[in-house]
């Protein structure tokens, strides 16, 4: 329970910090075209500061000031793993499936940020790739444990 509370606190602090650092997007008009993705979906072309969505702050922060967005992502992943292991602790097969799906999702996320022109998104590529590999390894280890525990002894 202490780990979960600490991860929530880190998540909240890093989310607020990333949002604050990303608010620099409002002053960087040339970057609106590249970082105001949610605002573009909502309003079309962004022409005014009031058109910028708060979610776009996170994109800008991830691209140019990635420390807090990375902390936010790590703490969110940690919370997901804690919740899954708590809910599925006696269901090894389902827990293996969870880690497998998480690994595939993280590999997909790494492919979306692959070859980004900014250093921040390159860091995210590596974070997603390493976390995806770790999750996949855990899924395989749990699957091996599940199948070895359920084999009949002759």
C-alpha positions as CSV (number, residue, x, y, z in Angstrom):
1,X,0.0,0.0,0.0
2,X,2.9,2.3,0.8
3,X,4.4,1.7,-2.7
4,X,1.0,2.6,-4.3
5,X,0.6,5.8,-2.3
6,X,4.2,6.9,-3.1
7,X,3.7,6.2,-6.8
8,X,0.5,8.2,-6.8
9,X,2.3,11.1,-5.1
10,X,5.2,10.9,-7.7
11,X,2.6,10.7,-10.5
12,X,0.7,13.8,-9.2
13,X,3.8,15.9,-8.7
14,X,5.4,14.9,-12.0
15,X,2.1,15.5,-13.8
16,X,1.7,19.0,-12.4
17,X,5.4,19.8,-13.1
18,X,5.2,18.5,-16.7
19,X,2.0,20.4,-17.3
20,X,3.7,23.6,-15.9
21,X,6.9,23.1,-18.0
22,X,4.8,22.4,-21.1
23,X,2.9,25.6,-20.7
24,X,5.9,27.2,-22.4
25,X,4.2,26.1,-25.6
26,X,1.9,29.1,-25.3
27,X,4.9,31.4,-25.7
28,X,6.4,29.4,-28.6
29,X,4.2,30.1,-31.5
30,X,6.4,28.4,-34.2
31,X,6.0,25.1,-32.3
32,X,2.2,25.1,-32.3
33,X,2.1,23.4,-35.7
34,X,4.2,20.5,-34.3
35,X,3.2,20.1,-30.7
36,X,-0.4,21.3,-30.4
37,X,-1.8,18.0,-31.7
38,X,-4.9,17.8,-29.5
39,X,-5.7,21.4,-30.2
40,X,-5.5,20.8,-33.9
41,X,-7.9,17.9,-33.6
42,X,-10.3,20.0,-31.6
43,X,-10.1,23.4,-33.4
44,X,-8.4,22.8,-36.7
45,X,-5.5,25.2,-37.1
46,X,-4.3,26.8,-33.9
47,X,-4.2,30.5,-34.4
48,X,-4.6,31.8,-30.8
49,X,-3.2,31.0,-27.4
50,X,-6.7,30.3,-26.2
51,X,-6.9,27.4,-28.8
52,X,-4.2,25.4,-27.1
53,X,-5.3,22.4,-25.0
54,X,-3.8,21.6,-21.7
55,X,-2.9,18.1,-23.1
56,X,-0.6,19.7,-25.6
57,X,1.5,21.0,-22.7
58,X,2.4,17.4,-22.0
59,X,3.5,16.8,-25.6
60,X,5.7,19.9,-25.5
61,X,7.2,18.9,-22.2
62,X,7.9,15.4,-23.4
63,X,9.7,16.7,-26.5
64,X,11.8,19.5,-24.9
65,X,11.8,19.0,-21.1
66,X,11.3,15.2,-20.7
67,X,12.3,14.6,-17.0
68,X,8.9,15.1,-15.4
69,X,7.0,13.4,-18.3
70,X,9.3,10.4,-18.0
71,X,8.7,10.3,-14.2
72,X,5.0,10.6,-14.8
73,X,5.1,7.6,-17.3
74,X,7.2,5.4,-15.0
75,X,5.0,6.1,-12.0
76,X,1.9,5.4,-14.1
77,X,3.3,2.1,-15.3
78,X,4.3,1.2,-11.8
79,X,0.8,1.8,-10.5
80,X,-0.6,-0.4,-13.3
81,X,1.8,-3.2,-12.4
82,X,0.9,-2.9,-8.7
83,X,-2.8,-3.0,-9.4
84,X,-2.5,-5.9,-11.8
85,X,-0.3,-8.0,-9.4
86,X,-2.7,-7.2,-6.5
87,X,-5.9,-8.1,-8.5
88,X,-4.4,-11.1,-10.3
89,X,-1.9,-12.5,-7.7
90,X,-3.5,-15.9,-7.7
91,X,-4.2,-16.0,-11.4
92,X,-0.8,-16.5,-13.0
93,X,-2.2,-17.1,-16.5
94,X,-4.2,-13.8,-16.5
95,X,-1.2,-12.0,-15.0
96,X,1.0,-13.3,-17.8
97,X,-1.6,-12.1,-20.3
98,X,-1.6,-8.7,-18.7
99,X,2.2,-8.4,-18.9
100,X,2.1,-9.6,-22.5
101,X,-0.5,-7.0,-23.6
102,X,1.4,-4.3,-21.7
103,X,4.6,-5.3,-23.4
104,X,3.0,-5.2,-26.9
105,X,1.4,-1.8,-26.1
106,X,4.8,-0.4,-25.0
107,X,6.5,-1.7,-28.1
108,X,3.8,0.0,-30.2
109,X,4.4,3.2,-28.2
110,X,8.1,3.0,-28.9
111,X,7.5,2.6,-32.6
112,X,5.4,5.8,-32.6
113,X,8.2,7.8,-31.0
114,X,11.0,6.1,-33.0
115,X,13.3,8.5,-34.9
116,X,11.9,11.6,-33.4
117,X,13.8,14.8,-34.1
118,X,13.8,15.8,-30.4
119,X,15.9,14.3,-27.6
120,X,12.9,14.0,-25.3
121,X,11.0,11.7,-27.5
122,X,14.1,9.6,-28.2
123,X,14.3,9.1,-24.4
124,X,10.6,8.0,-24.5
125,X,11.4,5.5,-27.3
126,X,14.1,3.9,-25.1
127,X,11.8,4.0,-22.0
128,X,9.0,2.3,-23.9
129,X,11.3,-0.2,-25.5
130,X,13.0,-1.2,-22.2
131,X,9.7,-1.3,-20.3
132,X,8.2,-3.4,-23.2
133,X,11.1,-5.8,-23.1
134,X,10.9,-6.1,-19.3
135,X,7.1,-6.7,-19.4
136,X,7.5,-9.3,-22.1
137,X,10.1,-11.1,-20.2
138,X,7.9,-11.2,-17.1
139,X,5.0,-12.5,-19.2
140,X,7.2,-15.3,-20.5
141,X,8.5,-16.2,-17.1
142,X,5.0,-16.2,-15.6
143,X,3.8,-18.4,-18.5
144,X,6.6,-20.8,-17.9
145,X,5.7,-20.9,-14.2
146,X,2.0,-21.4,-15.0
147,X,2.7,-24.3,-17.4
148,X,5.2,-26.0,-15.1
149,X,2.8,-25.8,-12.2
150,X,-0.1,-27.3,-14.2
151,X,1.8,-30.2,-15.8
152,X,0.7,-33.7,-14.7
153,X,3.4,-35.7,-13.0
154,X,3.8,-39.2,-14.5
